């Protein structure tokens, strides 16, 4: 294992990376509702290991069917909350974006774990690129993916997160959250969404487009694909000034005929992220795995490896979040040693 330490206008034709990205991710997920337990074929299912279970007395979960009247768009969400008593302004918050074809019910292994350890996790569902893609005539799947690949969906996904955050902070529970400690997170297509709300800048003719929400103070990027056709990652990501956590695997490959996006793409994103600002960043690369091992699917990437990677992923996410804004390196530095048999590379840069 290698360990390194070092101190909104319409997007029109300019986000054509999205269409390819959606098709790549869809091909990888192979038509399954990839982030939901119990939805995949029996051949890929293993019983939920006890180690992945979270004591339900330590968290609560609530679903809300919100509707953004300004955009005429539903924004379903699921909120995982710590069950312990909390004082006003004391609960850090993660806003989570799912991958292609997912839903608010996905990545529950992460949301429940964070809530059981004092961090609220708000999982938004993006109705233009959610699990409804898998419903209906299978021969029309390509057409549905094409509709989901419209440039406007990239913008809508960021607006979904912003709307969900606004709505949550206005609820009865809103006073509990520490607005200085709000992180964006996402997997695959959701990682693209998280990068956009965290400040990724896209160069359009004569101007730069930024969808950054200044309330976002950190980002967790799992299996992040590049912004296809939009130039080098350095131009898009080097100015970001918030801490980021990058999680991937050596076999984190998304593939369609004629195109492959693998580990090197995730590495390039990590190298470019925050380079101009020397922003703190962490990279963890698991041995083996798959692109969808980070979803709630229990078999992909290996029946034995899958739960181990999930456990290690949520532990790392928690250690990362605990470092912000207070510098507390103990948990982060202990993580790669505790998971040496799983990790190919661990790299930490910045303060």
C-alpha positions as CSV (number, residue, x, y, z in Angstrom):
1,X,0.0,0.0,0.0
2,X,1.3,3.5,-0.9
3,X,0.7,6.1,1.8
4,X,1.7,9.7,1.0
5,X,1.3,12.7,3.4
6,X,2.0,16.3,2.5
7,X,1.6,19.5,4.1
8,X,-27.4,29.7,-14.0
9,X,-28.3,30.3,-17.6
10,X,-29.2,27.4,-19.9
11,X,-26.2,25.2,-20.6
12,X,-27.3,24.3,-24.2
13,X,-24.6,22.5,-26.1
14,X,-21.7,23.3,-23.7
15,X,-22.1,20.3,-21.4
16,X,-21.9,17.5,-23.9
17,X,-19.8,15.6,-21.4
18,X,-23.1,14.8,-19.6
19,X,-24.5,12.6,-22.4
20,X,-21.4,10.5,-22.6
21,X,-21.1,10.4,-18.8
22,X,-24.7,9.2,-18.4
23,X,-24.3,6.5,-21.0
24,X,-21.0,5.3,-19.5
25,X,-22.5,5.1,-16.0
26,X,-25.7,3.4,-17.3
27,X,-23.7,0.8,-19.1
28,X,-21.7,0.2,-15.9
29,X,-24.8,-0.2,-13.8
30,X,-26.3,-2.6,-16.4
31,X,-29.8,-1.5,-16.1
32,X,-30.1,-2.3,-12.4
33,X,-31.5,0.1,-9.8
34,X,-28.0,0.2,-8.6
35,X,-28.3,2.1,-5.3
36,X,-31.1,0.2,-3.8
37,X,-30.8,-3.1,-1.8
38,X,-32.9,-5.9,-3.0
39,X,-33.4,-4.6,-6.5
40,X,-30.5,-6.5,-8.2
41,X,-30.5,-10.0,-9.6
42,X,-30.3,-12.9,-7.2
43,X,-26.9,-13.9,-8.5
44,X,-25.3,-10.7,-7.2
45,X,-27.0,-10.6,-3.8
46,X,-25.5,-11.8,-0.5
47,X,-27.1,-11.4,2.9
48,X,-26.4,-8.1,4.6
49,X,-23.4,-8.7,6.8
50,X,-24.0,-7.8,10.4
51,X,-21.0,-5.5,10.3
52,X,-22.9,-3.2,7.9
53,X,-25.9,-2.9,10.2
54,X,-26.3,0.3,12.2
55,X,-28.0,0.5,15.6
56,X,-31.3,2.0,14.7
57,X,-31.7,3.6,18.2
58,X,-28.8,5.9,17.2
59,X,-30.5,7.6,14.2
60,X,-33.9,8.4,12.7
61,X,-34.8,8.7,9.0
62,X,-37.6,10.7,7.4
63,X,-38.7,11.1,3.8
64,X,-40.2,14.3,2.4
65,X,-41.8,14.8,-1.0
66,X,-40.9,18.4,-1.6
67,X,-41.8,20.3,-4.8
68,X,-40.0,23.3,-6.2
69,X,-42.8,25.4,-7.6
70,X,-40.4,27.8,-9.3
71,X,-39.0,25.0,-11.5
72,X,-42.2,22.8,-11.4
73,X,-40.0,19.9,-10.3
74,X,-40.4,17.4,-7.5
75,X,-37.5,17.1,-5.1
76,X,-38.0,13.9,-3.0
77,X,-35.5,13.6,-0.1
78,X,-34.6,11.3,2.7
79,X,-33.1,12.8,5.9
80,X,-31.0,10.8,8.3
81,X,-30.7,12.4,11.7
82,X,-28.8,11.6,14.9
83,X,-31.2,10.3,17.5
84,X,-29.3,12.0,20.4
85,X,-30.3,15.3,21.8
86,X,-28.8,18.2,19.9
87,X,-28.4,21.8,20.7
88,X,-29.1,24.6,18.3
89,X,-26.5,24.9,15.5
90,X,-24.6,21.8,16.6
91,X,-25.3,19.1,13.9
92,X,-23.0,19.1,10.8
93,X,-24.8,18.2,7.5
94,X,-24.0,16.2,4.4
95,X,-26.1,16.8,1.2
96,X,-25.9,13.7,-1.0
97,X,-26.4,13.3,-4.8
98,X,-27.0,9.8,-6.2
99,X,-25.7,8.3,-9.4
100,X,-27.6,7.7,-12.6
101,X,-30.8,5.8,-12.0
102,X,-30.7,6.1,-8.2
103,X,-33.0,7.5,-5.6
104,X,-33.2,9.1,-2.2
105,X,-33.2,5.6,-0.7
106,X,-29.7,4.8,-2.0
107,X,-26.4,4.9,-0.2
108,X,-28.2,4.1,3.1
109,X,-25.2,2.3,4.5
110,X,-23.5,5.7,4.5
111,X,-26.3,8.0,5.5
112,X,-27.3,5.8,8.5
113,X,-23.7,5.4,9.7
114,X,-23.1,9.2,9.5
115,X,-26.3,9.9,11.4
116,X,-25.4,7.3,14.1
117,X,-22.2,9.3,14.6
118,X,-23.6,12.8,14.9
119,X,-23.8,13.9,11.2
120,X,-27.1,14.5,9.5
121,X,-27.3,13.3,5.9
122,X,-29.8,14.6,3.4
123,X,-30.2,12.5,0.3
124,X,-31.9,14.2,-2.7
125,X,-33.6,12.4,-5.6
126,X,-33.1,13.9,-9.0
127,X,-36.3,13.2,-10.9
128,X,-34.7,13.8,-14.3
129,X,-32.1,11.1,-13.9
130,X,-33.4,8.8,-11.1
131,X,-34.7,5.3,-10.9
132,X,-37.6,6.0,-13.2
133,X,-35.2,5.6,-16.0
134,X,-35.3,1.8,-15.5
135,X,-39.1,1.6,-15.6
136,X,-41.2,1.0,-18.8
137,X,-40.3,-0.5,-22.1
138,X,-36.7,-1.8,-22.0
139,X,-36.3,-1.0,-25.7
140,X,-36.9,2.7,-24.9
141,X,-34.2,2.8,-22.3
142,X,-31.8,4.5,-24.7
143,X,-34.3,7.2,-25.4
144,X,-35.0,7.8,-21.7
145,X,-31.2,8.0,-21.1
146,X,-31.0,10.5,-23.9
147,X,-33.7,12.6,-22.3
148,X,-31.8,12.4,-19.0
149,X,-28.6,13.5,-20.7
150,X,-30.0,16.9,-21.7
151,X,-27.7,19.7,-20.6
152,X,-30.4,21.2,-18.4
153,X,-30.4,18.1,-16.1
154,X,-26.9,18.9,-14.9
155,X,-28.1,22.4,-13.9
156,X,-31.3,20.9,-12.3
157,X,-29.3,18.5,-10.2
158,X,-27.3,21.3,-8.6
159,X,-30.5,23.3,-8.1
160,X,-32.1,20.2,-6.5
161,X,-29.4,20.2,-3.9
162,X,-29.6,23.9,-3.3
163,X,-33.4,23.8,-3.0
164,X,-33.3,20.8,-0.7
165,X,-30.8,22.6,1.5
166,X,-32.9,25.8,1.6
167,X,-36.0,23.8,2.4
168,X,-34.3,21.8,5.2
169,X,-32.9,24.8,6.9
170,X,-36.4,26.4,6.9
171,X,-38.0,23.3,8.6
172,X,-38.4,22.7,12.3
173,X,-35.2,20.8,12.4
174,X,-33.3,23.5,10.5
175,X,-32.1,25.3,13.7
176,X,-30.1,22.2,14.7
177,X,-27.7,22.3,11.8
178,X,-24.2,23.9,11.9
179,X,-24.3,25.9,8.7
180,X,-20.5,26.3,8.9
181,X,-20.2,22.5,8.4
182,X,-22.2,21.6,5.3
183,X,-20.6,19.1,2.9
184,X,-21.7,18.0,-0.5
185,X,-21.2,14.4,-1.5
186,X,-22.0,12.1,-4.4
187,X,-21.2,9.0,-6.3
188,X,-20.5,8.8,-10.1
189,X,-22.8,11.3,-11.8
190,X,-23.6,12.5,-8.3
191,X,-19.9,13.3,-7.8
192,X,-20.1,15.5,-10.9
193,X,-23.0,17.3,-9.2
194,X,-21.1,17.6,-6.0
195,X,-18.1,19.1,-7.8
196,X,-20.4,21.7,-9.5
197,X,-22.0,22.9,-6.3
198,X,-18.6,22.9,-4.7
199,X,-17.3,25.3,-7.3
200,X,-16.2,23.5,-10.5
201,X,-15.9,26.2,-13.3
202,X,-16.8,25.4,-16.8
203,X,-15.4,27.5,-19.6
204,X,-18.1,28.7,-22.0
205,X,-17.5,31.0,-24.9
206,X,-16.5,34.4,-23.4
207,X,-17.2,33.5,-19.8
208,X,-16.9,31.0,-17.0
209,X,-19.9,29.2,-15.5
210,X,-19.9,28.5,-11.8
211,X,-22.8,27.0,-9.8
212,X,-21.0,27.1,-6.5
213,X,-23.1,27.4,-3.3
214,X,-20.9,29.2,-0.7
215,X,-22.5,27.2,2.1
216,X,-20.7,24.1,1.0
217,X,-17.5,23.8,3.1
218,X,-16.2,20.4,1.9
219,X,-16.9,17.7,-0.6
220,X,-16.8,13.9,-0.7
221,X,-16.3,12.6,-4.3
222,X,-16.8,8.9,-4.9
223,X,-15.9,7.5,-8.3
224,X,-15.9,10.9,-9.9
225,X,-16.0,10.9,-13.7
226,X,-14.3,13.7,-15.6
227,X,-16.2,16.5,-17.3
228,X,-16.0,15.0,-20.8
229,X,-15.1,17.4,-23.6
230,X,-14.8,20.4,-21.3
231,X,-11.0,20.7,-21.2
232,X,-8.5,19.6,-18.7
233,X,-9.5,18.9,-15.1
234,X,-6.9,21.6,-14.0
235,X,-8.9,24.4,-15.7
236,X,-12.2,23.2,-14.1
237,X,-11.1,22.2,-10.6
238,X,-7.7,23.9,-9.7
239,X,-9.3,27.0,-8.1
240,X,-11.6,25.1,-5.7
241,X,-10.6,26.1,-2.2
242,X,-12.5,23.7,0.1
243,X,-11.3,20.3,1.5
244,X,-12.2,17.3,-0.7
245,X,-12.2,13.6,-0.1
246,X,-11.7,11.3,-3.2
247,X,-12.6,7.6,-3.0
248,X,-12.1,5.1,-5.9
249,X,-10.8,1.6,-6.6
250,X,-8.3,0.1,-8.9
251,X,-11.1,-1.6,-10.8
252,X,-13.4,1.5,-10.7
253,X,-14.0,1.3,-14.5
254,X,-17.0,2.6,-16.4
255,X,-17.1,1.4,-20.0
256,X,-19.2,1.5,-23.2
257,X,-18.2,0.3,-26.6
258,X,-15.3,2.5,-27.8
259,X,-14.8,4.3,-24.5
260,X,-13.3,3.4,-21.2
261,X,-13.0,5.6,-18.1
262,X,-10.9,4.1,-15.3
263,X,-8.8,4.9,-12.3
264,X,-6.5,7.4,-14.1
265,X,-9.5,9.7,-14.6
266,X,-10.2,9.7,-10.9
267,X,-6.5,10.3,-10.2
268,X,-6.4,13.2,-12.7
269,X,-9.4,14.8,-10.9
270,X,-7.6,14.4,-7.5
271,X,-4.4,16.0,-8.8
272,X,-6.2,18.9,-10.3
273,X,-8.6,19.6,-7.4
274,X,-7.7,22.8,-5.5
275,X,-4.2,22.9,-7.0
276,X,-4.1,26.8,-7.2
277,X,-5.3,27.2,-3.6
278,X,-3.4,24.3,-2.0
279,X,-6.7,23.1,-0.7
280,X,-6.6,20.1,1.7
281,X,-7.5,16.9,-0.1
282,X,-7.4,13.1,0.5
283,X,-7.3,10.2,-1.9
284,X,-8.2,6.6,-1.1
285,X,-7.9,3.9,-3.7
286,X,-9.2,0.4,-2.8
287,X,-7.7,-2.7,-4.3
288,X,-10.0,-4.4,-6.8
289,X,-13.7,-3.4,-6.5
290,X,-15.9,-2.0,-9.2
291,X,-17.6,1.3,-10.1
292,X,-20.8,0.3,-8.4
293,X,-19.3,-1.3,-5.3
294,X,-20.0,2.0,-3.5
295,X,-23.7,1.8,-4.1
296,X,-26.1,-0.3,-1.9
297,X,-25.6,-3.3,-4.2
298,X,-24.2,-6.1,-2.1
299,X,-22.5,-8.3,-4.6
300,X,-20.7,-6.1,-7.1
301,X,-17.0,-6.0,-6.8
302,X,-16.9,-9.3,-4.9
303,X,-19.2,-10.8,-2.2
304,X,-16.4,-10.7,0.4
305,X,-14.8,-7.4,-0.7
306,X,-18.0,-5.5,-1.1
307,X,-19.1,-5.1,2.6
308,X,-15.4,-4.5,3.6
309,X,-15.1,-1.6,1.2
310,X,-18.4,-0.1,2.3
311,X,-17.4,-0.3,6.0
312,X,-14.0,1.3,5.2
313,X,-15.6,4.0,3.0
314,X,-18.0,5.2,5.7
315,X,-15.3,5.2,8.3
316,X,-13.1,7.3,6.1
317,X,-15.9,9.7,5.3
318,X,-16.6,10.2,9.0
319,X,-12.9,10.7,9.8
320,X,-12.7,13.3,7.0
321,X,-15.8,15.2,8.1
322,X,-14.5,15.3,11.7
323,X,-11.4,17.1,10.5
324,X,-13.5,20.1,9.3
325,X,-13.1,22.9,10.4
326,X,-11.0,21.7,13.3
327,X,-7.7,20.0,12.4
328,X,-7.9,16.6,14.0
329,X,-5.6,14.2,12.1
330,X,-5.7,11.2,14.4
331,X,-8.6,9.3,12.9
332,X,-7.6,10.1,9.4
333,X,-4.0,9.0,9.9
334,X,-5.1,5.8,11.6
335,X,-7.5,4.8,8.8
336,X,-5.0,3.6,6.1
337,X,-3.1,1.5,8.7
338,X,-6.3,-0.1,9.9
339,X,-7.3,-0.9,6.3
340,X,-3.9,-1.8,4.9
341,X,-5.2,-5.1,3.4
342,X,-7.9,-3.2,1.4
343,X,-6.1,0.0,0.3
344,X,-3.8,0.3,-2.7
345,X,-3.0,4.0,-2.3
346,X,-3.7,6.6,0.4
347,X,-2.6,10.2,-0.1
348,X,-3.2,13.3,1.9
349,X,-2.2,16.8,0.8
350,X,-2.6,20.2,2.4
351,X,-2.8,21.4,6.0
